[in-house]
Amino acid sequence: MAKNLKNLVGVYIHDQALLRNVRKYFKHYFKVVDIGCGSKPYENLLKPYCREHIGIDHELSMHDINRVDRIGSAYSINAIDEEFDAAICTAVLEHLEEPGKAIHECSRVLKKGGIAIYTIPFIWHIHESPRDFYRYSEYGLRYLFEKNGFEIEEIKALSGFIFTFGQLSVYYLYRFHRGPLKLLPIIPAVGLVIQFVSLLLDRLDKAHDWTWMYILVARKK
């Protein structure tokens, strides 16, 4: 529960951005691969916009893999060449030692003109250690995707400085949500207030150079 509260507003912003781009670029007849799908949290979101949603993840994933459709990895997707019309990959690229190889593998399994939607952090704390390797600017993302068979359709920052600062502050506060303090809802309550206030204030100054995350849409050449 505490983890859900800690992520609440950030997850909402992320999912709304993902949904807008799925609506814009996906067609109902699309067959979609979800790379690093974990427990397939986007299955219901994708269901109205594609005919088939195939989740790929590896056996040693830190997430529940009971709903994974095919065992594989971002480097070795369990699929034939050009099997899919589209791909999604959310908050995975920072955990990969060789991101270029993973992007090239995504290109392999997409049909020509296929769409890939990625979300990638820029300013964020260490997480899922020790498998946390990189952070990406929009320029680095453009270089990696164009080098590995894609044309960029769109790269969009999901927040400005205020929301990024607020969300990081909430994560920092939760470090103290233990012992006697865990018996009281003080830190979760303060965290929710910070999230909602920072979301409102973020509209005043987007300052995208300070975003916490990007959403990228690319098309296979």
Backbone bond lengths (Angstrom), bond angles and torsions (degrees), N, CA, C in turn:
res aa  C-N    CA-C-N  psi(-1)  N-CA   C-N-CA  omega(-1)  CA-C   N-CA-C  phi
1 M - - - 1.463 - - 1.528 111.03 -
2 A 1.340 116.13 -46.43 1.461 119.98 -179.95 1.520 110.73 -60.05
3 K 1.336 116.24 -40.78 1.465 120.15 179.57 1.514 110.38 -62.41
4 N 1.345 117.72 -40.68 1.447 120.80 179.47 1.526 111.00 -64.07
5 L 1.345 117.51 -41.58 1.459 121.07 178.58 1.526 110.78 -65.13
6 K 1.314 115.71 -38.62 1.460 120.70 -179.42 1.523 110.90 -63.36
7 N 1.322 117.14 -32.66 1.462 122.26 -176.49 1.521 113.92 -97.27
8 L 1.323 117.96 -4.67 1.460 122.33 -162.01 1.526 114.48 -50.13
9 V 1.336 117.80 -59.49 1.460 120.28 -174.24 1.525 110.97 -72.31
10 G 1.335 116.95 -39.34 1.458 119.79 178.11 1.521 111.83 -60.16
11 V 1.331 116.72 -42.59 1.463 121.00 178.22 1.524 110.20 -63.12
12 Y 1.333 116.85 -40.85 1.466 120.55 179.66 1.528 110.78 -61.57
13 I 1.337 117.42 -47.80 1.468 121.43 179.85 1.530 110.13 -61.19
14 H 1.328 116.23 -46.41 1.471 121.79 179.72 1.519 111.11 -58.43
15 D 1.328 116.46 -49.67 1.463 120.66 -174.73 1.530 111.94 -68.76
16 Q 1.332 116.97 -36.22 1.462 119.48 177.35 1.530 111.09 -66.15
17 A 1.327 116.77 -39.68 1.468 120.41 177.16 1.525 110.55 -64.61
18 L 1.331 115.93 -42.15 1.463 120.68 178.07 1.522 110.50 -62.30
19 L 1.327 116.73 -44.66 1.461 121.30 -179.02 1.528 111.36 -62.99
20 R 1.332 117.60 -42.32 1.468 120.32 179.40 1.526 111.33 -59.27
21 N 1.320 116.53 -41.63 1.456 119.22 -178.39 1.520 112.31 -76.19
22 V 1.324 117.13 -34.34 1.467 119.84 174.05 1.523 109.73 -61.19
23 R 1.320 116.93 -45.12 1.466 120.55 178.12 1.529 111.94 -60.66
24 K 1.330 115.17 -37.65 1.460 120.54 -175.61 1.519 112.68 -74.54
25 Y 1.331 117.49 -38.17 1.462 120.78 -168.95 1.525 114.69 -110.98
26 F 1.327 119.09 -22.79 1.463 120.51 -175.28 1.523 110.81 -90.05
27 K 1.321 115.19 148.41 1.454 122.52 174.06 1.530 109.04 -113.62
28 H 1.311 116.39 153.93 1.463 120.12 -173.52 1.522 112.90 -60.81
29 Y 1.313 117.19 -27.68 1.470 120.13 -177.22 1.530 112.48 -86.86
30 F 1.319 117.93 3.53 1.461 121.05 -177.48 1.534 112.08 -68.61
31 K 1.331 114.01 142.46 1.463 122.00 167.92 1.523 106.44 -102.68
32 V 1.336 116.50 121.45 1.466 121.83 -168.78 1.522 110.50 -116.11
33 V 1.334 116.11 135.91 1.457 121.26 172.81 1.526 108.44 -103.54
34 D 1.318 115.74 133.03 1.469 123.60 179.76 1.532 106.66 -108.76
35 I 1.335 116.59 103.60 1.465 122.50 -172.21 1.526 109.89 -87.19
36 G 1.346 116.08 121.25 1.461 120.09 -174.68 1.516 110.96 72.74
37 C 1.318 115.86 46.76 1.473 121.67 -168.16 1.524 114.35 -73.51
38 G 1.337 118.37 -22.24 1.467 119.84 -176.73 1.517 111.10 57.60
39 S 1.316 117.39 -123.42 1.468 122.20 -178.42 1.526 112.35 -87.70
40 K 1.337 118.38 14.37 1.468 124.56 -179.58 1.537 112.11 56.42
41 P 1.324 118.41 55.19 1.467 120.38 -177.56 1.527 113.89 -66.73
42 Y 1.349 117.18 -15.13 1.468 119.38 -176.87 1.526 112.89 -102.62
43 E 1.305 116.22 12.51 1.469 119.47 -177.76 1.527 111.44 -60.00
44 N 1.323 117.37 -47.42 1.469 119.92 -178.66 1.523 111.50 -68.35
45 L 1.328 116.89 -35.08 1.457 120.36 178.53 1.531 110.39 -64.25
46 L 1.331 116.68 -40.79 1.461 120.97 -175.52 1.525 113.32 -80.83
47 K 1.329 116.92 -23.94 1.465 121.26 -170.91 1.535 113.58 -51.70
48 P 1.331 120.13 -44.87 1.477 118.58 -178.69 1.527 113.87 -71.77
49 Y 1.340 117.57 -11.19 1.458 120.14 -170.46 1.523 113.64 -115.31
50 C 1.312 118.24 5.33 1.462 119.83 177.12 1.529 109.31 -154.20
51 R 1.311 115.43 158.32 1.467 119.74 -178.08 1.521 112.51 -87.10
52 E 1.359 116.10 -23.20 1.469 119.34 -177.56 1.522 109.33 -151.32
53 H 1.332 115.83 135.08 1.469 122.70 -177.62 1.527 107.57 -125.56
54 I 1.334 116.43 108.85 1.459 122.20 -176.13 1.525 109.46 -105.84
55 G 1.327 116.35 117.30 1.460 121.39 -179.91 1.516 111.73 -92.58
56 I 1.354 115.80 131.12 1.464 122.58 179.83 1.525 108.86 -117.38
57 D 1.322 117.01 130.24 1.465 120.06 172.32 1.525 108.48 -158.01
58 H 1.343 115.06 164.08 1.463 119.15 -175.60 1.527 110.96 -98.39
59 E 1.310 116.63 161.40 1.461 122.56 -172.48 1.522 113.35 -64.30
60 L 1.328 117.95 -25.85 1.459 121.78 -176.80 1.526 112.32 -98.23
61 S 1.310 117.09 17.10 1.460 121.09 178.82 1.529 111.01 -57.76
62 M 1.349 116.55 144.93 1.460 121.22 176.94 1.525 111.81 -75.83
63 H 1.333 116.86 -6.15 1.461 121.74 -177.87 1.528 110.60 -106.24
64 D 1.308 115.81 163.87 1.460 122.02 177.65 1.532 109.01 -63.73
65 I 1.317 116.79 124.41 1.473 119.92 -178.15 1.528 112.26 -111.22
66 N 1.313 117.31 17.10 1.463 120.40 -178.80 1.527 112.96 -62.56
67 R 1.332 116.37 -22.96 1.462 119.14 -177.45 1.523 112.38 -105.65
68 V 1.326 115.92 7.33 1.471 120.00 177.30 1.529 109.62 -65.94
69 D 1.330 116.71 137.25 1.467 120.77 -178.52 1.524 112.64 -86.66
70 R 1.358 116.13 -37.82 1.460 120.08 179.95 1.530 108.86 -139.14
71 I 1.316 115.06 133.34 1.465 119.83 175.17 1.522 109.01 -77.40
72 G 1.326 115.66 129.66 1.446 121.98 179.48 1.513 108.65 -176.41
73 S 1.305 117.24 -166.29 1.459 120.63 179.07 1.521 109.02 -144.06
74 A 1.336 115.75 171.37 1.459 120.00 177.74 1.518 111.35 -63.28
75 Y 1.340 117.38 -24.91 1.463 121.94 178.73 1.521 112.53 -85.58
76 S 1.324 116.36 -22.82 1.459 121.31 -176.35 1.529 108.84 -143.67
77 I 1.326 115.68 80.75 1.455 121.65 -178.67 1.525 108.76 -74.54
78 N 1.299 116.00 129.88 1.457 122.34 -177.62 1.532 109.35 -76.18
79 A 1.343 114.85 78.22 1.461 120.40 -176.26 1.526 109.33 -162.34
80 I 1.322 115.83 154.97 1.458 120.61 176.72 1.533 109.06 -79.74
81 D 1.324 116.54 166.07 1.460 121.25 177.85 1.531 110.60 -59.20
82 E 1.328 115.71 137.68 1.464 123.57 174.63 1.529 112.67 54.50
83 E 1.331 116.38 38.32 1.471 119.74 -179.88 1.521 112.69 -79.07
84 F 1.338 117.80 -28.85 1.463 121.05 -169.43 1.521 112.61 -112.32
85 D 1.328 113.85 151.59 1.467 121.21 175.17 1.520 111.69 -86.26
86 A 1.330 116.61 -26.90 1.463 120.16 -175.66 1.522 109.74 -154.69
87 A 1.344 114.90 162.50 1.469 121.29 178.26 1.520 109.11 -139.96
88 I 1.334 115.19 147.23 1.458 119.90 167.21 1.528 107.55 -125.94
89 C 1.322 115.05 148.85 1.460 121.17 179.79 1.527 106.63 -152.23
90 T 1.318 117.24 108.18 1.465 121.02 -171.09 1.522 110.92 -111.70
91 A 1.343 115.10 120.76 1.469 122.65 175.26 1.530 111.92 51.34
92 V 1.314 115.43 46.89 1.469 122.52 178.35 1.525 111.53 -115.05
93 L 1.333 117.29 -36.80 1.464 121.68 -169.40 1.534 112.58 -58.82
94 E 1.329 117.71 -33.04 1.471 120.15 -179.32 1.523 112.73 -68.90
95 H 1.347 116.91 -15.59 1.468 121.41 -177.78 1.533 112.89 -97.02
96 L 1.314 117.01 7.40 1.464 121.39 -175.76 1.525 111.00 -109.20
97 E 1.338 115.60 129.38 1.458 120.48 179.85 1.533 112.08 -64.48
98 E 1.339 116.24 -34.93 1.468 121.85 -175.61 1.530 109.42 -123.29
99 P 1.326 118.26 76.31 1.467 120.56 -175.05 1.525 113.27 -61.28
100 G 1.332 117.46 -35.38 1.453 119.73 179.56 1.516 112.58 -60.59
101 K 1.330 116.12 -41.19 1.470 120.37 178.88 1.526 111.13 -63.91
102 A 1.345 116.18 -38.18 1.460 120.12 -179.95 1.530 111.21 -67.91
103 I 1.321 117.13 -39.50 1.462 120.69 178.98 1.528 109.72 -67.40
104 H 1.320 116.74 -40.38 1.472 120.65 177.14 1.531 110.56 -62.13
105 E 1.326 117.32 -38.56 1.470 121.10 178.81 1.521 110.77 -66.90
106 C 1.324 116.69 -37.63 1.466 120.08 175.65 1.529 109.52 -61.28
107 S 1.320 116.97 -43.38 1.463 120.97 177.88 1.526 111.44 -59.47
108 R 1.320 116.39 -38.74 1.479 120.48 -178.77 1.522 111.95 -58.46
109 V 1.333 117.54 -42.08 1.471 120.45 -172.99 1.531 112.40 -88.06
110 L 1.335 117.58 -3.98 1.464 120.66 177.70 1.525 111.14 -93.93
111 K 1.320 115.14 145.39 1.458 120.17 172.14 1.526 109.42 -69.93
112 K 1.325 116.70 159.27 1.454 119.91 176.10 1.522 109.63 -58.55
113 G 1.304 116.33 132.46 1.458 120.80 -176.40 1.514 113.43 83.23
114 G 1.349 116.75 0.82 1.463 120.54 -179.88 1.520 111.94 -65.82
115 I 1.333 115.40 153.58 1.464 122.74 -175.74 1.526 110.26 -104.05
116 A 1.335 115.60 136.25 1.469 121.27 172.72 1.521 108.49 -122.21
117 I 1.345 115.88 131.64 1.460 121.57 176.41 1.523 107.87 -117.09
118 Y 1.329 115.88 121.64 1.462 122.68 179.53 1.525 109.07 -120.86
119 T 1.330 116.23 146.36 1.461 120.88 165.36 1.523 107.39 -118.72
120 I 1.358 114.84 136.78 1.464 119.94 -170.13 1.529 109.05 -144.32
121 P 1.341 118.52 130.93 1.470 119.89 -180.00 1.525 113.01 -75.79
122 F 1.328 114.78 150.52 1.457 122.11 174.46 1.534 110.83 -114.46
123 I 1.337 117.43 -56.89 1.465 121.49 175.63 1.525 107.52 -113.26
124 W 1.313 115.86 105.74 1.473 119.98 -178.45 1.517 108.96 -157.16
125 H 1.328 115.42 157.82 1.460 120.73 -178.11 1.536 110.65 -79.93
126 I 1.313 116.23 167.16 1.466 121.65 174.14 1.521 108.81 -61.35
127 H 1.336 116.56 132.47 1.460 120.61 178.87 1.533 109.21 -148.35
128 E 1.324 114.96 155.51 1.476 122.56 -176.08 1.524 111.28 50.77
129 S 1.347 115.07 38.88 1.465 119.77 179.19 1.531 110.12 -64.86
130 P 1.333 117.51 149.19 1.469 126.77 7.84 1.531 113.90 -89.34
131 R 1.323 117.49 6.21 1.471 119.22 -177.78 1.526 110.44 -89.40
132 D 1.319 115.36 66.38 1.460 121.17 177.08 1.526 106.43 -141.33
133 F 1.350 116.72 104.42 1.464 120.86 -165.87 1.524 115.31 -109.77
134 Y 1.341 118.68 -36.03 1.460 119.41 -168.52 1.529 112.44 -141.81
135 R 1.364 114.51 161.16 1.453 124.03 163.79 1.530 106.65 -128.04
136 Y 1.343 117.69 152.00 1.456 120.76 -170.33 1.519 112.81 -127.98
137 S 1.331 115.54 133.59 1.456 120.92 168.70 1.530 108.30 -87.17
138 E 1.318 116.52 166.97 1.463 119.24 178.23 1.533 111.30 -63.33
139 Y 1.322 117.41 -28.40 1.463 121.15 -178.94 1.531 110.83 -74.64
140 G 1.315 115.71 -39.52 1.454 119.65 175.69 1.518 111.87 -64.99
141 L 1.331 116.08 -39.48 1.464 120.48 178.45 1.520 110.94 -64.50
142 R 1.318 116.24 -44.84 1.467 119.78 179.13 1.537 110.60 -59.11
143 Y 1.322 116.46 -43.95 1.467 120.92 179.36 1.532 110.83 -60.94
144 L 1.325 117.05 -49.38 1.467 120.85 -176.55 1.523 112.15 -61.92
145 F 1.317 117.18 -44.21 1.465 119.78 -176.03 1.527 111.59 -74.12
146 E 1.324 117.67 -40.33 1.458 119.13 179.10 1.527 111.53 -67.88
147 K 1.323 116.84 -30.70 1.469 121.14 178.35 1.530 111.31 -71.24
148 N 1.327 116.94 -22.80 1.473 120.58 -172.02 1.527 113.26 -117.67
149 G 1.343 115.57 36.26 1.462 119.67 166.17 1.510 116.47 95.88
150 F 1.333 119.06 14.15 1.461 121.06 -177.61 1.526 112.11 -122.34
151 E 1.315 114.53 154.34 1.457 122.68 166.51 1.526 107.91 -109.64
152 I 1.320 117.51 135.38 1.459 121.18 -177.73 1.526 110.04 -78.60
153 E 1.319 115.91 126.24 1.456 121.45 172.07 1.523 110.88 -90.09
154 E 1.328 115.88 -39.38 1.465 119.45 -173.12 1.528 109.64 -165.60
155 I 1.334 116.66 138.66 1.461 122.30 168.27 1.526 106.05 -131.08
156 K 1.326 116.65 123.12 1.462 119.65 -175.06 1.518 110.49 -131.53
157 A 1.339 115.50 132.91 1.461 120.92 173.85 1.526 109.39 -75.54
158 L 1.334 116.88 140.07 1.465 120.98 -177.12 1.522 113.34 -93.16
159 S 1.330 117.81 -4.82 1.472 119.48 177.93 1.507 109.52 -162.53
160 G 1.329 114.53 170.25 1.453 121.72 168.60 1.519 110.00 -105.97
161 F 1.351 115.70 -164.30 1.464 121.20 -175.62 1.525 112.91 -61.06
162 I 1.328 117.24 -44.57 1.469 120.26 -170.27 1.524 110.99 -63.02
163 F 1.327 116.77 -47.13 1.463 117.95 -179.90 1.526 111.43 -67.54
164 T 1.331 116.85 -41.13 1.470 119.61 178.02 1.523 110.64 -58.24
165 F 1.328 116.34 -47.79 1.461 120.72 178.75 1.529 111.11 -61.02
166 G 1.326 116.70 -42.65 1.461 120.44 179.79 1.513 112.77 -63.42
167 Q 1.327 116.37 -45.04 1.463 119.95 -178.24 1.525 111.57 -67.12
168 L 1.332 116.85 -39.88 1.465 119.52 176.68 1.525 110.89 -65.46
169 S 1.323 117.01 -35.85 1.464 120.77 177.71 1.520 111.22 -62.75
170 V 1.327 116.24 -38.81 1.468 120.29 178.78 1.526 110.36 -63.87
171 Y 1.329 116.33 -44.84 1.460 119.27 178.32 1.526 111.49 -61.74
172 Y 1.330 115.96 -38.58 1.466 119.20 178.00 1.524 110.56 -65.07
173 L 1.317 118.02 -42.72 1.470 121.31 179.76 1.522 111.87 -59.46
174 Y 1.322 116.33 -37.40 1.466 119.93 -177.28 1.528 112.53 -66.75
175 R 1.307 118.04 -11.63 1.468 120.43 173.22 1.530 110.71 -63.37
176 F 1.329 116.29 -24.15 1.466 121.38 -177.98 1.532 111.98 -99.66
177 H 1.333 115.96 4.72 1.462 120.30 179.89 1.529 109.68 -84.94
178 R 1.322 115.31 69.11 1.460 121.87 -178.73 1.522 109.24 -152.77
179 G 1.325 115.03 171.95 1.463 119.19 -179.19 1.519 111.43 59.69
180 P 1.337 117.57 -142.34 1.473 121.11 -179.20 1.529 113.09 -58.68
181 L 1.349 116.91 -33.54 1.460 119.55 -178.80 1.528 112.29 -64.32
182 K 1.333 116.42 -26.12 1.463 119.29 -178.46 1.527 111.74 -71.28
183 L 1.338 116.50 -16.94 1.461 120.56 179.21 1.526 111.84 -77.69
184 L 1.331 116.03 -16.10 1.462 120.80 -178.43 1.535 109.54 -116.42
185 P 1.342 117.37 148.39 1.473 119.54 -177.56 1.523 113.16 -86.10
186 I 1.339 116.84 30.23 1.467 119.69 -174.28 1.523 111.33 -65.99
187 I 1.332 116.96 -54.05 1.471 120.03 -176.38 1.526 111.96 -66.85
188 P 1.348 120.00 -43.45 1.467 117.95 174.72 1.525 113.08 -58.70
189 A 1.335 117.46 -38.42 1.464 120.19 179.63 1.527 111.22 -66.79
190 V 1.332 116.59 -45.55 1.462 120.38 177.98 1.528 109.80 -62.54
191 G 1.325 115.83 -40.13 1.458 120.10 179.68 1.521 112.60 -61.23
192 L 1.331 116.97 -42.65 1.464 120.10 179.01 1.526 111.16 -63.57
193 V 1.320 116.13 -41.43 1.473 120.18 178.80 1.527 110.24 -61.23
194 I 1.346 116.54 -45.53 1.472 120.56 179.48 1.525 110.78 -60.34
195 Q 1.330 116.41 -43.29 1.458 119.66 -178.30 1.523 112.12 -62.43
196 F 1.319 116.77 -47.97 1.462 119.86 -176.61 1.525 111.93 -69.83
197 V 1.334 117.42 -38.95 1.466 120.09 177.65 1.519 110.56 -65.70
198 S 1.331 116.57 -43.61 1.472 119.41 -179.74 1.525 111.29 -66.05
199 L 1.330 117.33 -32.57 1.468 120.18 176.77 1.527 110.38 -65.41
200 L 1.331 116.99 -43.30 1.465 120.78 178.78 1.530 111.03 -64.69
201 L 1.324 116.88 -45.08 1.464 120.99 -178.04 1.519 112.12 -70.27
202 D 1.322 116.48 -26.25 1.466 120.74 -178.68 1.530 111.44 -60.45
203 R 1.330 115.90 -27.06 1.466 120.17 -179.61 1.525 111.83 -69.27
204 L 1.330 116.79 -19.69 1.458 120.76 -178.45 1.520 112.14 -78.90
205 D 1.328 116.00 -27.50 1.464 120.01 -176.63 1.522 109.05 -152.69
206 K 1.323 115.71 98.63 1.460 119.20 -175.68 1.533 112.93 -69.07
207 A 1.333 118.80 -36.70 1.472 123.01 174.37 1.526 111.74 35.81
208 H 1.323 116.44 63.55 1.458 121.41 -170.55 1.527 114.26 -64.93
209 D 1.316 117.19 -13.94 1.464 118.95 175.50 1.522 112.03 -65.06
210 W 1.336 117.19 -10.42 1.462 122.20 -177.53 1.531 111.56 -114.97
211 T 1.326 117.20 20.99 1.462 118.84 -176.21 1.524 112.86 -63.52
212 W 1.321 115.07 152.05 1.465 119.36 174.48 1.516 111.18 -83.90
213 M 1.347 117.09 -25.75 1.461 119.15 -175.15 1.524 110.76 -157.96
214 Y 1.333 115.14 150.82 1.465 122.58 172.94 1.526 109.87 -110.50
215 I 1.315 114.43 151.26 1.466 120.13 164.72 1.520 106.63 -114.80
216 L 1.313 116.29 131.76 1.462 123.11 -175.27 1.529 109.58 -122.51
217 V 1.311 115.70 134.94 1.463 121.95 173.34 1.513 107.67 -119.60
218 A 1.319 116.48 125.49 1.461 121.81 -178.71 1.526 109.97 -132.07
219 R 1.315 115.27 151.93 1.464 120.74 179.99 1.529 109.29 -119.20
220 K 1.325 116.35 133.87 1.457 120.10 178.50 1.526 109.70 -65.71
221 K 1.331 115.28 131.91 1.470 120.35 -178.73 1.524 110.45 -64.36
